[in-house]
């Protein structure tokens, strides 16, 4: 088991290094003039990790690094609106350990002082899309803080679809209006 874990750790560090080098410099991307909004569905992290012989949950950890890279690159590409769909309403059906791991990642990275600093420096308004009633209180508090501290900005916009689902939105909107 020690060898497997050592190999897994090396593989994780190699993958992380690869992601960092990919996004260190902004990749070439010819953005059409009328291109205003990039939406990213963060899917496949577990599959990618499994393919690399890693714990599937580590794919979520590395996905955060990709999100950070896309956010940096989007500024250079002059993309004004970004949406990251990171957690579907259906994802709550996953293994309890995985849910806890992902929510822990969300709490840690959203509360990181660099996150708010980057949003403020780039005059980026942060908006949560989705439900807050099922998110851990620490995640909700952090989201509320980011939204409050960036509410006045309109140079750029970052939307985080966390506990979001189209059918859920329609269902709740219909129930609210009945």
Phi and psi in degrees as GROMACS dihedral restraints (atoms count N, CA, C in turn):
[ dihedral_restraints ]
;  ai    aj    ak    al  type     phi  dphi    fc
    3     4     5     6     1   -59.5    20    10
    4     5     6     7     1   -40.8    20    10
    6     7     8     9     1   -65.1    20    10
    7     8     9    10     1   -44.2    20    10
    9    10    11    12     1   -60.4    20    10
   10    11    12    13     1   -44.2    20    10
   12    13    14    15     1   -65.8    20    10
   13    14    15    16     1   -39.8    20    10
   15    16    17    18     1   -62.7    20    10
   16    17    18    19     1   -42.5    20    10
   18    19    20    21     1   -64.9    20    10
   19    20    21    22     1   -41.4    20    10
   21    22    23    24     1   -62.5    20    10
   22    23    24    25     1   -41.3    20    10
   24    25    26    27     1   -64.5    20    10
   25    26    27    28     1   -42.5    20    10
   27    28    29    30     1   -63.8    20    10
   28    29    30    31     1   -41.2    20    10
   30    31    32    33     1   -64.4    20    10
   31    32    33    34     1   -40.6    20    10
   33    34    35    36     1   -62.9    20    10
   34    35    36    37     1   -46.6    20    10
   36    37    38    39     1   -64.4    20    10
   37    38    39    40     1   -38.6    20    10
   39    40    41    42     1   -63.3    20    10
   40    41    42    43     1   -44.4    20    10
   42    43    44    45     1   -64.3    20    10
   43    44    45    46     1   -44.0    20    10
   45    46    47    48     1   -60.8    20    10
   46    47    48    49     1   -45.1    20    10
   48    49    50    51     1   -60.7    20    10
   49    50    51    52     1   -40.1    20    10
   51    52    53    54     1   -63.9    20    10
   52    53    54    55     1   -43.2    20    10
   54    55    56    57     1   -63.7    20    10
   55    56    57    58     1   -46.2    20    10
   57    58    59    60     1   -61.3    20    10
   58    59    60    61     1   -42.0    20    10
   60    61    62    63     1   -69.9    20    10
   61    62    63    64     1   -33.6    20    10
   63    64    65    66     1   -61.6    20    10
   64    65    66    67     1   -41.7    20    10
   66    67    68    69     1  -100.2    20    10
   67    68    69    70     1    -2.5    20    10
   69    70    71    72     1   -57.5    20    10
   70    71    72    73     1   -49.4    20    10
   72    73    74    75     1  -105.1    20    10
   73    74    75    76     1   142.8    20    10
   75    76    77    78     1   -64.2    20    10
   76    77    78    79     1   121.5    20    10
   78    79    80    81     1   -62.5    20    10
   79    80    81    82     1   149.4    20    10
   81    82    83    84     1   -63.8    20    10
   82    83    84    85     1   131.5    20    10
   84    85    86    87     1  -156.1    20    10
   85    86    87    88     1   114.5    20    10
   87    88    89    90     1   -83.3    20    10
   88    89    90    91     1   100.0    20    10
   90    91    92    93     1   -86.8    20    10
   91    92    93    94     1   120.7    20    10
   93    94    95    96     1   -60.0    20    10
   94    95    96    97     1   150.4    20    10
   96    97    98    99     1   -56.3    20    10
   97    98    99   100     1   -37.6    20    10
   99   100   101   102     1   -88.0    20    10
  100   101   102   103     1     6.6    20    10
  102   103   104   105     1   -80.0    20    10
  103   104   105   106     1   112.7    20    10
  105   106   107   108     1  -118.4    20    10
  106   107   108   109     1   -20.9    20    10
  108   109   110   111     1  -138.4    20    10
  109   110   111   112     1   127.4    20    10
  111   112   113   114     1  -113.5    20    10
  112   113   114   115     1   121.9    20    10
  114   115   116   117     1  -111.1    20    10
  115   116   117   118     1   131.5    20    10
  117   118   119   120     1  -120.7    20    10
  118   119   120   121     1   122.8    20    10
  120   121   122   123     1   -95.3    20    10
  121   122   123   124     1   111.6    20    10
  123   124   125   126     1   -81.1    20    10
  124   125   126   127     1    93.2    20    10
  126   127   128   129     1  -134.8    20    10
  127   128   129   130     1   149.5    20    10
  129   130   131   132     1    96.1    20    10
  130   131   132   133     1     1.8    20    10
  132   133   134   135     1   -62.2    20    10
  133   134   135   136     1   -43.3    20    10
  135   136   137   138     1   -65.8    20    10
  136   137   138   139     1   -44.1    20    10
  138   139   140   141     1   -61.4    20    10
  139   140   141   142     1   -43.4    20    10
  141   142   143   144     1   -62.0    20    10
  142   143   144   145     1   -42.4    20    10
  144   145   146   147     1   -63.8    20    10
  145   146   147   148     1   -45.3    20    10
  147   148   149   150     1   -58.7    20    10
  148   149   150   151     1   -43.6    20    10
  150   151   152   153     1   -60.9    20    10
  151   152   153   154     1   -27.3    20    10
  153   154   155   156     1   -94.3    20    10
  154   155   156   157     1     6.4    20    10
  156   157   158   159     1    76.7    20    10
  157   158   159   160     1    21.0    20    10
  159   160   161   162     1  -103.1    20    10
  160   161   162   163     1   164.1    20    10
  162   163   164   165     1   -58.1    20    10
  163   164   165   166     1   127.4    20    10
  165   166   167   168     1   -53.0    20    10
  166   167   168   169     1   -31.6    20    10
  168   169   170   171     1   -68.4    20    10
  169   170   171   172     1   -25.8    20    10
  171   172   173   174     1   -63.1    20    10
  172   173   174   175     1   -24.1    20    10
  174   175   176   177     1   -60.3    20    10
  175   176   177   178     1   -34.7    20    10
  177   178   179   180     1   -66.0    20    10
  178   179   180   181     1   -42.2    20    10
  180   181   182   183     1   -59.9    20    10
  181   182   183   184     1   -44.3    20    10
  183   184   185   186     1   -73.8    20    10
  184   185   186   187     1   -27.5    20    10
  186   187   188   189     1   -60.2    20    10
  187   188   189   190     1   -32.5    20    10
  189   190   191   192     1   -62.3    20    10
  190   191   192   193     1   -38.8    20    10
  192   193   194   195     1   -65.1    20    10
  193   194   195   196     1   -36.6    20    10
  195   196   197   198     1   -65.5    20    10
  196   197   198   199     1   -42.5    20    10
  198   199   200   201     1   -58.7    20    10
  199   200   201   202     1   -45.5    20    10
  201   202   203   204     1   -59.4    20    10
  202   203   204   205     1   -42.4    20    10
  204   205   206   207     1   -64.3    20    10
  205   206   207   208     1   -43.0    20    10
  207   208   209   210     1   -63.7    20    10
  208   209   210   211     1   -39.1    20    10
  210   211   212   213     1   -62.5    20    10
  211   212   213   214     1   -44.4    20    10
  213   214   215   216     1   -63.0    20    10
  214   215   216   217     1   -47.1    20    10
  216   217   218   219     1   -64.1    20    10
  217   218   219   220     1   -37.7    20    10
  219   220   221   222     1   -61.3    20    10
  220   221   222   223     1   -31.9    20    10
  222   223   224   225     1   -65.1    20    10
  223   224   225   226     1   -42.8    20    10
  225   226   227   228     1   -69.1    20    10
  226   227   228   229     1   -28.2    20    10
  228   229   230   231     1   -84.8    20    10
  229   230   231   232     1    -1.3    20    10
  231   232   233   234     1    59.3    20    10
  232   233   234   235     1    37.9    20    10
  234   235   236   237     1   -89.4    20    10
  235   236   237   238     1   120.6    20    10
  237   238   239   240     1   -82.7    20    10
  238   239   240   241     1   -33.5    20    10
  240   241   242   243     1  -120.1    20    10
  241   242   243   244     1   130.7    20    10
  243   244   245   246     1  -127.7    20    10
  244   245   246   247     1   137.6    20    10
  246   247   248   249     1  -130.1    20    10
  247   248   249   250     1   129.9    20    10
  249   250   251   252     1  -115.5    20    10
  250   251   252   253     1   116.8    20    10
  252   253   254   255     1   -95.7    20    10
  253   254   255   256     1   103.2    20    10
  255   256   257   258     1  -105.6    20    10
  256   257   258   259     1   -22.3    20    10
  258   259   260   261     1  -150.2    20    10
  259   260   261   262     1   113.6    20    10
  261   262   263   264     1   -80.4    20    10
  262   263   264   265     1   156.7    20    10
  264   265   266   267     1   -59.9    20    10
  265   266   267   268     1   -26.9    20    10
  267   268   269   270     1   -77.9    20    10
  268   269   270   271     1   -16.9    20    10
  270   271   272   273     1   -67.5    20    10
  271   272   273   274     1   -16.1    20    10
  273   274   275   276     1   -64.6    20    10
  274   275   276   277     1   -16.6    20    10
  276   277   278   279     1   -79.0    20    10
  277   278   279   280     1    -5.7    20    10
  279   280   281   282     1   -72.9    20    10
  280   281   282   283     1   170.7    20    10
  282   283   284   285     1   -49.3    20    10
  283   284   285   286     1   135.5    20    10
  285   286   287   288     1   -56.8    20    10
  286   287   288   289     1   -38.0    20    10
  288   289   290   291     1   -64.2    20    10
  289   290   291   292     1   -40.1    20    10
  291   292   293   294     1   -67.8    20    10
  292   293   294   295     1   -41.8    20    10
  294   295   296   297     1   -58.7    20    10
  295   296   297   298     1   -47.0    20    10
  297   298   299   300     1   -61.8    20    10
  298   299   300   301     1   -40.4    20    10
  300   301   302   303     1   -62.8    20    10
  301   302   303   304     1   -48.1    20    10
  303   304   305   306     1   -65.7    20    10
  304   305   306   307     1   -42.3    20    10
  306   307   308   309     1   -66.4    20    10
  307   308   309   310     1   -34.1    20    10
  309   310   311   312     1   -64.5    20    10
  310   311   312   313     1   -41.3    20    10
  312   313   314   315     1   -61.3    20    10
  313   314   315   316     1   -44.4    20    10
  315   316   317   318     1   -60.6    20    10
  316   317   318   319     1   -48.0    20    10
  318   319   320   321     1   -59.6    20    10
  319   320   321   322     1   -45.8    20    10
  321   322   323   324     1   -64.6    20    10
  322   323   324   325     1   -50.0    20    10
  324   325   326   327     1   -78.9    20    10
  325   326   327   328     1   -30.8    20    10
  327   328   329   330     1   -72.2    20    10
  328   329   330   331     1   -31.4    20    10
  330   331   332   333     1   -85.0    20    10
  331   332   333   334     1    -9.6    20    10
  333   334   335   336     1   -59.7    20    10
  334   335   336   337     1   129.6    20    10
  336   337   338   339     1   -58.6    20    10
  337   338   339   340     1   -28.6    20    10
  339   340   341   342     1   -64.3    20    10
  340   341   342   343     1   -31.9    20    10
  342   343   344   345     1   -62.3    20    10
  343   344   345   346     1   -53.3    20    10
  345   346   347   348     1   -64.5    20    10
  346   347   348   349     1   -42.2    20    10
  348   349   350   351     1   -57.9    20    10
  349   350   351   352     1   -45.7    20    10
  351   352   353   354     1   -64.0    20    10
  352   353   354   355     1   -43.2    20    10
  354   355   356   357     1   -61.5    20    10
  355   356   357   358     1   -45.5    20    10
  357   358   359   360     1   -67.0    20    10
  358   359   360   361     1   -46.6    20    10
  360   361   362   363     1   -58.5    20    10
  361   362   363   364     1   -31.6    20    10
  363   364   365   366     1  -102.5    20    10
  364   365   366   367     1    12.5    20    10
  366   367   368   369     1    47.5    20    10
  367   368   369   370     1    52.0    20    10
  369   370   371   372     1  -106.7    20    10
  370   371   372   373     1   124.0    20    10
  372   373   374   375     1   -82.8    20    10
  373   374   375   376     1   128.7    20    10
  375   376   377   378     1  -101.2    20    10
  376   377   378   379     1   131.0    20    10
  378   379   380   381     1  -134.1    20    10
  379   380   381   382     1   134.0    20    10
  381   382   383   384     1   -91.0    20    10
  382   383   384   385     1   133.9    20    10
  384   385   386   387     1  -113.1    20    10
  385   386   387   388     1   130.4    20    10
  387   388   389   390     1   121.8    20    10
  388   389   390   391     1  -164.5    20    10
  390   391   392   393     1   -88.9    20    10
  391   392   393   394     1   142.7    20    10
  393   394   395   396     1  -108.1    20    10
  394   395   396   397     1   -16.7    20    10
  396   397   398   399     1   -68.0    20    10
  397   398   399   400     1   -17.2    20    10
  399   400   401   402     1  -108.0    20    10
  400   401   402   403     1    -6.1    20    10
  402   403   404   405     1   -77.4    20    10
  403   404   405   406     1   149.7    20    10
  405   406   407   408     1   -58.9    20    10
  406   407   408   409     1   145.4    20    10
  408   409   410   411     1   -55.6    20    10
  409   410   411   412     1   -38.2    20    10
  411   412   413   414     1   -62.3    20    10
  412   413   414   415     1   -37.5    20    10
  414   415   416   417     1   -68.5    20    10
  415   416   417   418     1   -43.3    20    10
  417   418   419   420     1   -61.8    20    10
  418   419   420   421     1   -45.3    20    10
  420   421   422   423     1   -59.4    20    10
  421   422   423   424     1   -43.8    20    10
  423   424   425   426     1   -66.1    20    10
  424   425   426   427     1   -43.7    20    10
  426   427   428   429     1   -60.5    20    10
  427   428   429   430     1   -46.5    20    10
  429   430   431   432     1   -58.8    20    10
  430   431   432   433     1   -40.6    20    10
  432   433   434   435     1   -63.7    20    10
  433   434   435   436     1   -45.6    20    10
  435   436   437   438     1   -63.1    20    10
  436   437   438   439     1   -43.3    20    10
  438   439   440   441     1   -64.1    20    10
  439   440   441   442     1   -43.7    20    10
  441   442   443   444     1   -64.5    20    10
  442   443   444   445     1   -43.5    20    10
  444   445   446   447     1   -78.3    20    10
  445   446   447   448     1    -9.0    20    10
  447   448   449   450     1  -121.3    20    10
  448   449   450   451     1     6.1    20    10
  450   451   452   453     1   -57.7    20    10
  451   452   453   454     1   -32.4    20    10
  453   454   455   456     1   -84.7    20    10
  454   455   456   457     1    -2.7    20    10
  456   457   458   459     1   -87.9    20    10
  457   458   459   460     1   147.9    20    10
  459   460   461   462     1  -146.0    20    10
  460   461   462   463     1    18.0    20    10
  462   463   464   465     1   -75.4    20    10
  463   464   465   466     1   -41.1    20    10
  465   466   467   468     1  -141.3    20    10
  466   467   468   469     1   161.5    20    10
  468   469   470   471     1  -137.8    20    10
  469   470   471   472     1   130.5    20    10
  471   472   473   474     1  -122.8    20    10
  472   473   474   475     1   123.7    20    10
  474   475   476   477     1  -109.5    20    10
  475   476   477   478     1   134.2    20    10
  477   478   479   480     1  -113.5    20    10
  478   479   480   481     1   110.3    20    10
  480   481   482   483     1   -88.7    20    10
  481   482   483   484     1    96.1    20    10
  483   484   485   486     1  -122.8    20    10
  484   485   486   487     1   117.9    20    10
  486   487   488   489     1    62.4    20    10
  487   488   489   490     1    55.1    20    10
  489   490   491   492     1  -121.4    20    10
  490   491   492   493     1   141.5    20    10
  492   493   494   495     1  -157.4    20    10
  493   494   495   496     1   134.6    20    10
  495   496   497   498     1   -59.5    20    10
  496   497   498   499     1   -46.8    20    10
  498   499   500   501     1   -64.3    20    10
  499   500   501   502     1   -38.4    20    10
  501   502   503   504     1   -62.8    20    10
  502   503   504   505     1   -43.0    20    10
  504   505   506   507     1   -59.3    20    10
  505   506   507   508     1   -47.1    20    10
  507   508   509   510     1   -63.0    20    10
  508   509   510   511     1   -45.5    20    10
  510   511   512   513     1   -61.2    20    10
  511   512   513   514     1   -45.9    20    10
  513   514   515   516     1   -70.0    20    10
  514   515   516   517     1   -35.8    20    10
  516   517   518   519     1   -66.8    20    10
  517   518   519   520     1   -40.9    20    10
  519   520   521   522     1   -64.6    20    10
  520   521   522   523     1   -44.8    20    10
  522   523   524   525     1   -64.4    20    10
  523   524   525   526     1   -35.8    20    10
  525   526   527   528     1   -68.5    20    10
  526   527   528   529     1   -34.7    20    10
  528   529   530   531     1   -90.7    20    10
  529   530   531   532     1    -0.9    20    10
